[in-house]
Amino acid sequence: MRNAKLIVPVLVVLVGAALIGALAARSGDTSNRSTLVKTMKVGGKTILVNRRGMTLYHLSVERKGHFICTDQTCLSLWKPLVVSRTAKLTGAKSLGRVKRPGGRLQVTYKGGPLYTFVQDHKRGDLNGDGFKDVGVWHPVVVAGKAASTTPPPPPSYGYSY
């Protein structure tokens, strides 16, 4: 009987501690997810990556609201990094946002809209580097020389701009 009276308070304390631990872990997770853009060292260069570590690219001819990648063919390969109007732009200096055709807000770095490439499958992949279209796609380098890899073969179809 005496042990039964002790079990209830001990259980309450254990459950409370477990809840506090779960909430602390969750809030730590949320702050981690709040970093929109990160940097990663790849081949001696520091590049921008998204939350999942996927390389962020820019198209050389897209600047300050002038978009080239707007049709379904281009957007099937290059995924804009879009955010809500109230999202905090965190993780790197010189981040901004620009309104895409259609009204969504895209994240920019020094005025250049940011995209991921569908042929990058793991963190730090640079498969889109040097991809030639109307301009040239490159990863966003924040330190060191521009990253380079062998560009993929040109697509067998053209974009209609």
ROLUM-269871 format. One record per residue (C-alpha): residue in one letter; x, y, z; residue number from 1. Coordinates in Angstrom, 3 decimals, decimal comma. Layout:
BEGIN
(site A (X Y Z) NUM),
...
REM end
This chain:
BEGIN
(site M (0,000 0,000 0,000) 1),
(site R (2,789 2,365 0,901) 2),
(site N (4,565 1,633 -2,441) 3),
(site A (1,339 2,270 -4,374) 4),
(site K (1,156 5,796 -2,913) 5),
(site L (4,686 6,485 -4,140) 6),
(site I (4,087 5,237 -7,677) 7),
(site V (1,601 7,978 -8,639) 8),
(site P (3,869 10,954 -7,761) 9),
(site V (6,857 9,254 -9,390) 10),
(site L (4,835 8,662 -12,581) 11),
(site V (3,681 12,284 -12,606) 12),
(site V (7,286 13,488 -12,318) 13),
(site L (8,476 11,102 -15,065) 14),
(site V (5,668 12,065 -17,440) 15),
(site G (6,326 15,768 -16,785) 16),
(site A (10,035 15,338 -17,435) 17),
(site A (9,308 13,446 -20,647) 18),
(site L (6,962 16,209 -21,851) 19),
(site I (9,505 18,922 -21,044) 20),
(site G (12,203 16,965 -22,887) 21),
(site A (9,952 16,454 -25,911) 22),
(site L (9,027 20,141 -26,035) 23),
(site A (12,678 21,196 -25,739) 24),
(site A (13,684 18,836 -28,554) 25),
(site R (10,835 20,077 -30,724) 26),
(site S (11,665 23,746 -30,185) 27),
(site G (15,306 23,036 -30,998) 28),
(site D (14,156 21,339 -34,169) 29),
(site T (12,003 24,322 -35,102) 30),
(site S (14,859 26,790 -34,728) 31),
(site N (16,940 24,531 -36,954) 32),
(site R (14,195 24,536 -39,583) 33),
(site S (13,919 28,324 -39,381) 34),
(site T (17,297 28,722 -41,089) 35),
(site L (16,239 29,222 -44,670) 36),
(site V (19,641 29,123 -46,358) 37),
(site K (22,868 27,589 -45,112) 38),
(site T (26,451 27,470 -46,314) 39),
(site M (28,399 24,340 -47,096) 40),
(site K (32,032 23,725 -48,022) 41),
(site V (32,329 21,827 -51,307) 42),
(site G (35,719 21,400 -52,953) 43),
(site G (37,290 24,282 -51,022) 44),
(site K (34,451 26,683 -51,846) 45),
(site T (31,608 27,854 -49,669) 46),
(site I (28,266 27,624 -51,442) 47),
(site L (24,680 28,317 -50,475) 48),
(site V (22,384 25,362 -49,849) 49),
(site N (18,776 25,035 -48,735) 50),
(site R (17,626 23,534 -45,412) 51),
(site R (18,132 20,010 -46,747) 52),
(site G (21,683 20,756 -47,935) 53),
(site M (20,763 20,896 -51,620) 54),
(site T (22,834 23,313 -53,718) 55),
(site L (21,264 26,658 -54,591) 56),
(site Y (21,881 27,977 -58,104) 57),
(site H (21,345 31,184 -60,013) 58),
(site L (20,976 31,811 -63,726) 59),
(site S (23,535 34,348 -64,953) 60),
(site V (20,990 36,466 -66,844) 61),
(site E (18,323 36,650 -64,119) 62),
(site R (18,611 39,760 -61,989) 63),
(site K (16,370 42,110 -60,028) 64),
(site G (12,997 40,817 -61,128) 65),
(site H (13,894 39,898 -64,723) 66),
(site F (12,951 36,222 -64,986) 67),
(site I (13,971 33,797 -67,728) 68),
(site C (12,997 30,527 -66,042) 69),
(site T (9,208 30,802 -66,200) 70),
(site D (7,873 28,039 -68,450) 71),
(site Q (7,053 24,469 -67,460) 72),
(site T (10,126 23,015 -69,178) 73),
(site C (12,536 25,192 -67,232) 74),
(site L (10,593 24,893 -63,965) 75),
(site S (10,575 21,100 -64,281) 76),
(site L (14,392 21,178 -63,926) 77),
(site W (14,967 24,256 -61,784) 78),
(site K (12,844 24,650 -58,638) 79),
(site P (12,563 28,218 -57,291) 80),
(site L (13,224 28,677 -53,576) 81),
(site V (9,933 30,349 -52,614) 82),
(site V (8,774 31,724 -49,276) 83),
(site S (5,793 33,433 -47,736) 84),
(site R (5,641 37,191 -47,351) 85),
(site T (6,264 36,857 -43,605) 86),
(site A (9,105 34,308 -43,716) 87),
(site K (12,352 35,411 -42,116) 88),
(site L (15,278 35,325 -44,520) 89),
(site T (17,982 33,731 -42,398) 90),
(site G (21,256 31,916 -42,843) 91),
(site A (23,275 34,234 -45,094) 92),
(site K (23,782 37,950 -45,658) 93),
(site S (22,400 39,621 -48,804) 94),
(site L (19,205 37,527 -48,961) 95),
(site G (16,098 39,173 -50,347) 96),
(site R (12,862 38,288 -52,090) 97),
(site V (11,409 39,099 -55,452) 98),
(site K (7,945 38,539 -56,877) 99),
(site R (7,865 35,828 -59,551) 100),
(site P (5,473 35,890 -62,471) 101),
(site G (2,339 34,398 -60,945) 102),
(site G (2,842 36,206 -57,633) 103),
(site R (4,939 33,803 -55,533) 104),
(site L (7,915 35,274 -53,655) 105),
(site Q (11,322 33,835 -54,516) 106),
(site V (14,429 34,137 -52,356) 107),
(site T (17,352 36,031 -53,895) 108),
(site Y (21,033 36,355 -53,061) 109),
(site K (22,499 39,725 -54,078) 110),
(site G (19,510 40,181 -56,379) 111),
(site G (19,810 36,818 -58,149) 112),
(site P (16,841 34,425 -57,739) 113),
(site L (17,734 31,065 -56,118) 114),
(site Y (16,825 27,613 -57,470) 115),
(site T (17,587 23,958 -56,789) 116),
(site F (18,297 21,495 -59,623) 117),
(site V (16,266 18,288 -59,915) 118),
(site Q (19,306 16,221 -60,940) 119),
(site D (21,037 16,945 -57,606) 120),
(site H (20,157 13,977 -55,419) 121),
(site K (22,325 14,375 -52,337) 122),
(site R (23,738 17,152 -50,205) 123),
(site G (26,422 19,137 -51,978) 124),
(site D (25,754 17,756 -55,481) 125),
(site L (26,710 20,251 -58,205) 126),
(site N (25,154 18,585 -61,237) 127),
(site G (23,650 21,843 -62,503) 128),
(site D (26,925 23,793 -62,551) 129),
(site G (27,674 25,081 -66,043) 130),
(site F (24,291 24,031 -67,469) 131),
(site K (23,830 26,285 -70,495) 132),
(site D (20,529 27,721 -71,495) 133),
(site V (19,783 31,354 -72,332) 134),
(site G (22,419 32,038 -69,675) 135),
(site V (24,582 29,738 -67,573) 136),
(site W (23,542 28,140 -64,275) 137),
(site H (26,037 28,181 -61,401) 138),
(site P (25,930 27,376 -57,689) 139),
(site V (25,912 30,476 -55,507) 140),
(site V (29,454 30,809 -54,157) 141),
(site V (29,907 32,989 -51,080) 142),
(site A (33,641 32,333 -50,570) 143),
(site G (36,423 30,901 -52,734) 144),
(site K (36,416 30,484 -56,488) 145),
(site A (33,371 29,509 -58,495) 146),
(site A (32,659 25,807 -58,217) 147),
(site S (32,940 23,849 -61,412) 148),
(site T (32,034 20,390 -62,510) 149),
(site T (31,620 18,858 -65,904) 150),
(site P (28,377 20,280 -67,224) 151),
(site P (25,671 17,805 -68,143) 152),
(site P (24,987 17,247 -71,808) 153),
(site P (22,655 19,858 -73,255) 154),
(site P (19,009 18,893 -73,165) 155),
(site S (17,515 17,463 -76,329) 156),
(site Y (14,731 20,041 -76,154) 157),
(site G (14,819 23,821 -76,121) 158),
(site Y (13,124 26,226 -73,810) 159),
(site S (10,589 28,532 -75,331) 160),
(site Y (11,184 32,003 -73,893) 161),
REM end
